[in-house]
Amino acid sequence: MLIKKYHLISILIFLLSFSFKMKAQNTYDDIRKKYKIYEQNDERALPVVRLFISKAKKENNYEKLVKGYEDAFYYSNDATLKLKYADSCINASLKTNDYDVISRSYLGKGTIYYFNLKRYEPALDQYVKAYEYSKKGNDDYQEYKVIYHMGVVKSYLGYYNEALKHFEDCIQYFEPKTKGDLHPNTIFNNSKGYLNSLHQATICYRNLGNYKMADSLVNVGLNFTSKSKEFPLEQAYFTKCKGIFEYHQKNYDDAIQNLTSALPVLKKNNDFSWTSVADFYIGKSYLGLGKQEQAIQQFEKVDSIFQKHKFIVPELRENYELLIKYWKEKKNDKQELHYTKNLLKADSILAKDFPYLSAKIHKDYDTQILEDAKGKLEKQNYWSLGAILLLILAVIGLIFIAWKLYQKEKLIRKKYSELEERLQTHQPTPAVSYENIPQQSKAVISKDVFTDLAEKLKEFEDTKSFKEKGITLPQLAENFKTNTTYLSQYINDVMGVNFNKYISTLRINYVTDLMYNDAKVLSYSVQGLADECGISSRQNFSDLFLEINGIRPTDFIKQRKKELE
């Protein structure tokens, strides 16, 4: 009997200790550890997340309840369910009476609207609420996260000047906290904020046409990310921006190289938005190189992303115009109709999220014209009307061609006069001092390096070393005993252009002056002129001459010979 009693007591002690042990194991941190092993959108975490939420509810611990609902919409793979959890998160946060927590909950709902549902106006509404609460709180980092997200939506909607102010404020806040005697997590989080703000500011400057400032920020971002392996996505963003910049500078091979190298990281992070933009500019670069078939393959990739995600940004609208034009020239009515329909779908999405674009859409590619084209392709019964319209268009076309030829000749004479005046009154460009370059550039290049590069580039120009064919940025940097980042940054800040444009301008200015002052040079062929100034390709020389001087070299020779007769 005594043995049985002793045995019973032993069992009770064991159960009691086990109960305490289990209770100790079910702390909030212990529960979270069980599902933190899962990736975002992995719903296997949700059953354990619900235990976390249940515990917080029982204990009326609203701060933990907020965290539970945040984890719930993080691991949920369904956008509608994410939104439901976000609403519960806001309700719980309001009971904490903590402005920073409330701000965080509204920010969470806003990001779901923006990234998952692609509903941009309600996203901005949530961000505004988050900002209002963040101003009452004490967490500056939270406040600037909200400012950043508001800027992202404004940029997406096309309000680039307004968005830029947000990103400049964020850069000013985050940048000082990327270094110094701070906790590594603090430095990491602020570095992420700084780099993403730089990236978004770059996008704004590009869309505002300020390519010089955009490229300068790209160089700052690439310089920062090259020093650490912690920011592969941000580095891919800057590489992508570099590729777009090279496209606009007509450096198509460099553009393709940069954009292609950015794609794997963008795809790995499921960033289909920037993946589609990168594919588009790779396609346009192939067009610039005359590789139409490869370009079309890239444009079709953009369409595939649109069909899957029902997502498009305004600059990708041209993707469909190019596809329609291609298949129209190929006389493939089926494909032309297919992409016409897809363009109409894209327009309807853009019209919902971009009210300011509606007028532009109707001006550039009127919706009614697209509808008419769609009907015409579907019903091939209006041949007579088509023939009449074709005849009218032919007559109009002939008149238009004659008028354009007259205008072209008139413009050539005008451009020649302007160029001649520039050659006769040329004044050296005032030197830019180190003190006058942007503050962000000073973080990349020191005064000693700046002065050294100024002296070496002056000698480079005086000795006409730019005439050497095939000269590259890495090659010149090696000759100067410096690195490409310093040299590129100096040329951007002082010359106001990138390296390729700087070399091209020196060469074209040199050969233009030679053509104007030495009559025998006018007898050179276009290839001979290209060789004289160090440009390999006849076509590239002609294009650069036109871009810099506003007139083709053949037209310049013709006008100069007339003048000398």
Buried (B, 14 or more C-beta within 10 A) or exposed (E): EEEEEEEEEEEEEEEEEEEEEEEEEEEBEEBBEBBEEBEEBBEEBBEBBEBBBEBBBEEEBBBBBBBBBBBBBBBBEEBEBBBBBBEBBBBBBBBBEBBBBBBBBBBBBBBBBBBBBBBBEBBBBBBBBBBBBBEEBEBEBBBBBBBBBBBBBBBBBBBBEBBBBBBBBBBEBBBEBBEEEBEEEEBBBBBBBBBBBBBBBBBBBBBEEBBBBBBBBBBBBBBBBEEEEEBBBBBBBBBBBBBBBBBBBBBBEBBBBBBBBBBEBBBEEEBBBBBBBBBBBBBBBBBBEEBBEBBBBBBBBBBEBBEEEEBBBBEBBBBBBBBBEBBBEEEEBEBBBBBBBBBBBBBEBBBEBBEEBBEBBBEEBEBEEBEEBBEBBEEEEEEEEEEEEEEEEEEEEEEEEEEEEEEEEEEBBEBBEEBBEBBEEEEEEEEBEBEEBBEBBBEBBEEEBBEBBBEBBEEBBEEEBBBEEEBEBEEBBEEBEBBBBBBBBBBBBBBEBBBBBBBBBBBBBBBBEBBBEEEEBBEBEBBEBBBBBBBEEBEEBBBBBBBBBBBBBEBBBBBBEEEEE
